[in-house]
Amino acid sequence: MAQNPTGMNGQNAGQAVLSVRNVSMNFGGLRALSEVDVDVRQGEVVALIGPNGAGKTTFFNCITGIYTPSEGEITAYPKSGKPKRADGIRINGMRTNLVCELGMARTFQNIRLFPSMTALENVMIGRHCRTSTGILGAVLRGPGTRREEQEVVDKSFEMLTKVGLEKLANEYARNLPYGAQRRLEIARALATEPFLLLLDEPAAGMNPQETEELKQMVIRIREEFKVSVLLIEHDMKMVMSLSDRIYVMEYGRIISTGTPKEVSEDPQVIRAYLGEDSDA
């Protein structure tokens, strides 16, 4: 089995950046999540896997403010701000824009770009949560406002460069190849300066070469930006070679957690997700 390129499998990656305890989510009589516990530590790549309908995206929606969980506690530990990182910030029910400002940025299973805007403009939107110009400043356009606007452009172009899209900066998002659109979503998320990057099936629809390039890009992002990564992914080759730890979800419950090797050898996982044939 391929090992994590940074050699972090099975090792403590540092203090927690996200702690989820006993989170449940009910939709009427349907219990989509049941007493879910998940931790992500500084510098880790953590994968959440499971069959379709297991509750993975519902879980993402709970920790990013789209849903307010019915039960449980979600605590984030941002790099800066008050309360201090060691104290943690309870984010249950926090509005999505505030979750983003806190430093948790996500991509979506279904690409959510602005198709009639350029690649650069899409990333610039991601910078909005890190700007300070108010309505008056935008109207008067003083030196400070103009300086901040230029900083937004420069930073956004830098993010495009990080994901290899600098030559497509002025292309409309709708005209980009599918793989480039996926990378553009990641660039926009990075523009928010996150401490935790949440990727919802980033390799969906990609061919093997694109998936390998995506994996290498995630490794570079983790190392260069010092971010932690939590991803949902169905490509098991990518998951097993990229992740430090894996959580396996079935019917809204976590049924296994551990290193890629530990999870792949867990009989519950083999039955529920990888198939009955353990030699497959």
N, C-alpha and C positions, 0 to 999 in steps of 0.2 A: 504494500500500500504506500502511496506517495505520502511523504511527510510535509508538514508546513514549511515553506521556504525560510522562515525566520527561526525555525527550530523551537517554537514556543509551545508545541503540543505537550499537554500534561504539566505545564509549568504555570505558576502564578504570574499573571500579567500585570499585577498592580492592584490598586484600590478600585472599588466599584465605581462605574459611571452611571449605571442603571440598576435598580433593584426592584423587582416585581414580586409581590407576596400575596398569595391566596386570591388572585384576581379571577373573578367570575363575571360572565356577561350573559344576561338573559334578554331574549326578545320575546316578550309575552310568555308563552309556555315552553319556548325552546331555550335550552341552556347551551349556548354556543361555546363558552369557555367555562371551565370548572376548576377552581382552586389552582391556578397556574402560578408557578414560581420560576422566575428567570433572573439570572444575573449576567451583566456584561461588565468586564473589568477593563481598566485602562490598557489600550494597545491590542486588545483581542479582536479577532474575527470570529464571531459566533454565528452559527447557522441554526435556523429553525426549519425543520423538515417535517413532512407528513403527507398523507394522501390528500387529494383534492377534497375540500369540504371539511378538513380537520379543524379549522378555526384559525389558521395562521394569519391571514389578512385581518380578520376580526381582532386578533391580538395586536397587530400593528396599529389598527385604528384606535384601539383603547389607549395605547401609550403615546399616541401623537395627537390626541385631543379630538378626533373625529367622533368617537364614542366615549361616554363616561361609563366606566365599569360599574356593574351592579354591586360588586363587593370587592374588597381587597385594597391594597396600597401600592402605588407606583411612585417611586422616589428617584429623582435625577440628581446627579452630582456634577454640576457644570464646573468649568475650569476657573471661572471668576464670578464675581458678583456677590450679593448678599441674599440669603444667608451664605456663610462660607461653605465651600465645597464639602467639608467634612460633615456639616450639618444636614445636607441634603435638602431638596425641595420637593414637596408633595405636588404631583402634577395631575392627579385625578381630576378630570373635568376641566382642566386648563384649556383655554381657547387655542386653536391650532396655531395662530400667529404668535402667541406668547410662547408656545412650546418651541417654535422655530427660533424666536429671539433668544430663548434660553440656551439653544445650541444643539437641538435635535432636528436633523433634516432628513427627509425621506424622498424616495422615488416611488413610483406606483407601478403596479402590475400592468395596467393599461396606460400607455404613455400620455402624459398630460402637459404637453407643450402648447405654446401659443402659435398656431400654424402660420398666421399671417405676419408674424414678427421674425426678424432675423435671429440667427443663432446668438449673436452678441446681445441683442435686445432681450432675449429670453433669460440670459444669464444676469443681465443688469437688473431684471426684476427681482432675482434672488438677492441682490445686494441691498434692496430697499430696507430690510430690517436692520441694517448696519449704518444707515444714514441718519442725520440729525436735522436736516433742513426742514423747516416748517412751511406752512402755506405762505406766510409773509416773505420768507426768504426766497421761495420759488417765484413769487411775483416780482420782488425787487431785484433779484438776481445780482446780489452783491458779490464781492470778491470771494468770500467764504463759500457761497453757494456754487459759484463757477468752479472753484477749486475742488469742492466735494464731487461735483458732477464729473469732472475729469478723472478723479480718483476711482469713481464707480466704473467708468469706461476702461481705465487701465487695469483695474482688478478683474473685471469681467473677462477682458481679453486674456489675461494671465491664466484664468481658469480654463478657458478654451484651449490654451496651449498645453495645459497639464493633461487634457484628455485627447490631444491630437487633433483638434478641430479648428486651429487658428486660421487655416486656409479657407475655411467655410464660414468665417465670422459674419459675412454679409449675405449669406444664403438664407432664404426663408426656411423656417423649420420644416414646413411641409414638403420641401424639395430634398431634404436630406435622406440618405439611405437609412434603412431601419436601424442598423447597428449604430450609426452616427447619432440618431435621435436618442437612443438609449444613453449614449455617452454624454449627450447634451443635457439630459436630465440630471446626470451625476454632476456635471459642471455647475449647473444652477444650484444644486444642493450644496456643493462645496463653497459657492459664493456667499453662503450665509455664515461661514466660519463655524461649522459644527464641531462639537466634541464627540458626537455620536452620529454616524451615518447609517440610516436604515434603508436597505435596498430590498424592494419587493419584486422577486423574480427578475433580476437584472439580465439574466441570460436567456429569457424566454424569446423564442423565435430566432435565435442566433445559430449560425452554423458552427462547427467545431473550431474553426480558426478564429472566428469572432469571439467565441467563448473563452478560448485560451488568451486572447488579447485582453479581454475584459478581466480575467483573473489576474494577469500581470499588472493591469492598471490598478486594481483594488489593492494589490500588494504595495505598489508605489505610493498610492494615496495614503495608506495606513502609515507607511514609514515617513513620508515627507511631511504630512500634515499632522502626524501624531494623533490621529483619530481612532476611535474604536468603531467597529463595523458589526452590525446585526443584519443578517440577510435571510430572506426566504428564498429557497431555490430548489428546483426539481432535478437539476443536472447533478447527479451523484458524483461524477468524476470531479467536477469543479468543487463541490462541497467537501469531499474527502481530502482533496489536495490543498485546499485553501484554509479550512477552518481550524481554529485552535480547540474549540469545543462545539458540540452539537446537542441541540434539544430536539427530541422527536415527539410530535404531537399526534394524537389520534382521538377523534370525537371530542375535541376541546380539552383534552387532558395531556399533560406531559407524561409519557410512558417510559422515557429513557433519556439520560443525559451522560455525557462523557466525551472523551477524545474520539476522533473518527474511528480508531481501531476498536475502542470499547463499544461504541454504538453499533458498529457493523457486525460485531460478534454477539450482540444481545439477542437472545431468542425472541423476546417480545417484538423487537424491531424487525427481525427476519420474518416473523409471522404477519405483522401488521403492515409492513411497508416494503421490505426488500423481497418478500416472497417466501414461500415455504421451503424452497430448495436452498439450503445454506451453502451449497457449493456453486450456486449460480453466480 
